[in-house]
Amino acid sequence: MSVAIMQPYFFPYLGYFQLVQAVDDFVFYDDVMFIKKGWINRNRILMQGKEFLFTIPLEKQSQNKTIRESTIAWGPEFPGKFIVQLESAYKKAPQFNQVMPLIRALFAEQPESMAELAGKSIELVWQYLGLEKRFHYSSELADNQADGRAERLIHITKSLGSSQYINALNGQSLYEKDFFALNGIELLFIKPSLQPYSQGKLASFEPGLSMIDVLMWNEPAVIVAMLKNFSLE
């Protein structure tokens, strides 16, 4: 049994989903502080062959709020304008008619919290691909938040009955395998691989875009194969 714990991002890049694929239980780390100008409410798609950075607008955005406490500014501009941008960007993509209704339905729910919208976007992809996963929110788990950063990850992992924790590769500078091992947890790091795919008339492949781009250009079976294209260290 393995666990990963990660801040919820809105339709994150493929590597995030490879981390989800690698574990049995995935925890959305939603009760940690919101990071402004990060990837929680922002990402990139292709617009007319060029990168376009989109942002989910928030009410009184602050780094003094947790992701769970950060609320979405629903209104005339959002999601209406963003939906128009997506339609313009991907109307000729082969999976547009299958994927766009799912995104519209997600927005129609209008969840209040950024954590919930981001978490739902990830769960939506998993359902669309016909896959199963146990998803959790850290705010709903009973754990000791007074612990240090590594200690809390260990506690959550153990609370879910697991002895293996998998972290994103950039965590190698933050967490030590020996410390986790002393606490009965095997620590591994995931090394994602972003396989090139056709992005329409784009001359060269642009990796690391929002999962929206992957969904629009690839059939579900192809994406499922992409999810397995990673290694653990």
C-alpha positions as CSV (number, residue, x, y, z in Angstrom):
1,M,0.0,0.0,0.0
2,S,1.4,3.4,-1.0
3,V,0.4,7.0,-0.4
4,A,1.1,10.4,-2.1
5,I,0.2,13.8,-0.6
6,M,0.1,16.8,-2.8
7,Q,-1.6,20.2,-2.9
8,P,-4.6,20.1,-5.2
9,Y,-4.0,21.8,-8.6
10,F,-6.6,22.7,-11.2
11,F,-6.2,20.2,-14.1
12,P,-2.4,19.9,-13.4
13,Y,0.2,18.6,-15.9
14,L,0.6,14.9,-16.8
15,G,3.3,14.3,-14.2
16,Y,0.9,15.1,-11.4
17,F,-1.4,12.4,-12.7
18,Q,1.5,9.9,-12.9
19,L,2.0,10.5,-9.2
20,V,-1.7,9.7,-8.7
21,Q,-1.3,6.5,-10.8
22,A,1.7,5.4,-8.7
23,V,-0.2,5.1,-5.4
24,D,-3.1,3.4,-3.8
25,D,-4.3,6.4,-1.8
26,F,-3.9,10.0,-2.9
27,V,-4.3,12.8,-0.4
28,F,-5.1,16.4,-1.5
29,Y,-3.1,18.6,0.9
30,D,-5.7,21.2,1.2
31,D,-5.1,22.6,4.7
32,V,-1.7,24.1,4.0
33,M,-1.2,27.7,3.0
34,F,-2.1,28.9,-0.5
35,I,0.9,29.9,-2.6
36,K,0.3,32.9,-4.8
37,K,1.5,32.7,-8.4
38,G,1.9,29.0,-8.1
39,W,0.1,26.2,-9.9
40,I,-2.9,25.7,-7.6
41,N,-5.2,28.0,-9.6
42,R,-3.1,28.6,-12.7
43,N,-1.8,26.5,-15.7
44,R,-1.0,26.7,-19.4
45,I,-2.8,25.6,-22.5
46,L,-2.2,26.3,-26.2
47,M,-3.9,29.2,-27.8
48,Q,-3.3,29.6,-31.6
49,G,-0.1,27.6,-31.3
50,K,1.3,29.6,-28.3
51,E,1.3,29.1,-24.6
52,F,-1.5,30.8,-22.7
53,L,-1.4,31.1,-18.9
54,F,-4.9,30.9,-17.4
55,T,-5.9,31.8,-13.8
56,I,-8.9,30.8,-11.8
57,P,-9.9,34.0,-10.0
58,L,-10.2,34.0,-6.2
59,E,-11.9,36.2,-3.7
60,K,-9.5,38.2,-1.7
61,Q,-6.6,36.0,-2.6
62,S,-4.1,35.7,0.3
63,Q,-1.2,33.6,1.4
64,N,-2.6,33.8,4.9
65,K,-5.4,31.4,3.9
66,T,-5.2,27.7,3.3
67,I,-6.1,26.3,0.0
68,R,-9.4,25.0,1.5
69,E,-10.2,28.6,2.7
70,S,-9.4,30.2,-0.7
71,T,-12.7,30.8,-2.4
72,I,-13.5,31.2,-6.1
73,A,-14.7,34.4,-7.6
74,W,-17.6,33.1,-9.7
75,G,-19.2,35.7,-11.9
76,P,-19.8,37.0,-15.4
77,E,-16.1,36.7,-16.3
78,F,-15.5,33.3,-14.9
79,P,-16.1,30.7,-16.0
80,G,-17.8,32.2,-19.1
81,K,-14.7,33.8,-20.6
82,F,-12.5,30.8,-19.9
83,I,-15.0,28.4,-21.5
84,V,-14.9,30.6,-24.7
85,Q,-11.1,30.5,-24.6
86,L,-11.1,26.7,-24.3
87,E,-13.6,26.3,-27.1
88,S,-11.5,28.6,-29.3
89,A,-8.3,26.8,-28.5
90,Y,-9.5,23.2,-28.9
91,K,-12.6,23.1,-31.1
92,K,-10.6,21.3,-33.8
93,A,-9.0,18.8,-31.3
94,P,-10.2,15.2,-31.8
95,Q,-11.5,14.7,-28.3
96,F,-13.1,18.1,-27.9
97,N,-16.7,16.8,-28.1
98,Q,-16.0,14.3,-25.4
99,V,-14.0,16.5,-23.0
100,M,-15.6,19.9,-23.2
101,P,-18.9,18.8,-21.8
102,L,-17.1,17.4,-18.7
103,I,-15.4,20.7,-18.1
104,R,-18.7,22.6,-18.4
105,A,-20.4,20.3,-16.0
106,L,-17.6,20.7,-13.5
107,F,-18.0,24.5,-13.6
108,A,-21.8,24.2,-13.4
109,E,-21.3,22.7,-9.9
110,Q,-19.6,26.0,-8.8
111,P,-17.8,24.6,-5.7
112,E,-16.9,27.4,-3.3
113,S,-13.4,26.3,-2.4
114,M,-10.4,26.3,-4.7
115,A,-9.4,23.0,-3.1
116,E,-12.7,21.4,-4.0
117,L,-12.6,22.6,-7.6
118,A,-9.0,21.5,-8.1
119,G,-9.7,18.1,-6.4
120,K,-12.8,17.6,-8.5
121,S,-10.9,18.3,-11.7
122,I,-8.4,15.6,-10.9
123,E,-11.1,13.1,-9.8
124,L,-13.0,13.9,-13.0
125,V,-10.0,12.9,-15.2
126,W,-9.8,9.6,-13.3
127,Q,-13.4,8.9,-13.8
128,Y,-13.3,9.8,-17.5
129,L,-10.4,7.4,-18.0
130,G,-12.3,4.6,-16.3
131,L,-9.8,4.3,-13.5
132,E,-10.3,3.9,-9.7
133,K,-8.5,5.6,-6.9
134,R,-9.0,6.3,-3.2
135,F,-8.9,10.1,-2.9
136,H,-8.8,12.0,0.4
137,Y,-8.5,15.6,1.7
138,S,-6.0,16.2,4.4
139,S,-8.5,18.6,6.2
140,E,-10.8,15.6,6.7
141,L,-8.1,13.3,8.1
142,A,-7.4,13.1,11.8
143,D,-3.7,13.9,12.2
144,N,-1.4,16.1,14.3
145,Q,-0.8,19.3,12.4
146,A,1.6,20.5,15.1
147,D,4.2,18.0,13.8
148,G,6.9,19.1,11.4
149,R,6.5,18.8,7.7
150,A,8.0,15.4,7.3
151,E,6.4,14.1,10.5
152,R,3.0,15.0,9.3
153,L,3.5,13.2,6.0
154,I,4.6,10.1,7.9
155,H,1.6,10.4,10.2
156,I,-0.9,10.7,7.4
157,T,0.7,7.8,5.5
158,K,0.4,5.6,8.6
159,S,-3.1,6.7,9.3
160,L,-4.1,5.3,5.9
161,G,-2.5,1.9,6.7
162,S,0.4,2.3,4.4
163,S,4.2,1.9,4.9
164,Q,5.3,3.5,1.6
165,Y,5.2,7.2,0.7
166,I,5.9,8.6,-2.8
167,N,6.8,12.2,-3.3
168,A,7.4,14.4,-6.3
169,L,11.0,14.5,-7.4
170,N,11.6,18.0,-6.2
171,G,11.1,16.7,-2.6
172,Q,14.6,15.2,-2.6
173,S,16.0,18.4,-1.2
174,L,13.3,18.4,1.6
175,Y,13.0,14.8,2.8
176,E,15.5,12.2,3.8
177,K,14.9,8.5,3.1
178,D,16.7,7.6,6.4
179,F,14.4,9.7,8.5
180,F,11.3,8.1,6.9
181,A,12.8,4.7,7.3
182,L,13.4,5.3,11.1
183,N,9.7,5.9,11.3
184,G,8.7,2.8,9.5
185,I,8.0,4.4,6.1
186,E,9.7,3.7,2.8
187,L,10.2,7.0,0.9
188,L,10.4,7.0,-2.9
189,F,10.5,9.8,-5.4
190,I,8.7,9.7,-8.7
191,K,10.5,10.7,-11.9
192,P,7.8,11.6,-14.5
193,S,8.2,11.1,-18.3
194,L,6.2,13.4,-20.6
195,Q,5.7,11.4,-23.8
196,P,5.3,13.7,-26.9
197,Y,1.9,13.6,-28.7
198,S,0.3,15.5,-31.6
199,Q,-0.8,19.0,-30.7
200,G,-2.5,19.8,-34.0
201,K,-0.4,21.9,-36.4
202,L,2.2,22.8,-33.7
203,A,5.6,22.4,-35.2
204,S,7.3,21.1,-32.0
205,F,5.8,19.4,-29.0
206,E,5.2,21.6,-26.0
207,P,5.4,19.5,-22.8
208,G,4.1,20.1,-19.3
209,L,0.8,21.8,-20.2
210,S,-2.4,21.4,-18.3
211,M,-4.0,18.0,-18.5
212,I,-6.7,19.7,-20.5
213,D,-4.4,19.7,-23.5
214,V,-3.6,16.0,-23.0
215,L,-7.3,15.2,-22.8
216,M,-8.2,17.2,-25.9
217,W,-5.6,15.6,-28.2
218,N,-5.5,11.9,-27.0
219,E,-8.0,9.1,-26.6
220,P,-8.5,7.7,-23.1
221,A,-6.6,4.5,-23.8
222,V,-3.5,6.4,-24.9
223,I,-3.6,8.6,-21.8
224,V,-3.9,5.6,-19.5
225,A,-0.7,4.3,-21.1
226,M,1.0,7.7,-20.6
227,L,0.1,7.6,-16.9
228,K,2.3,4.5,-16.5
229,N,5.4,6.0,-18.1
230,F,7.3,6.9,-14.9
231,S,10.0,5.6,-12.7
232,L,10.6,5.5,-8.9
233,E,13.8,6.3,-7.2
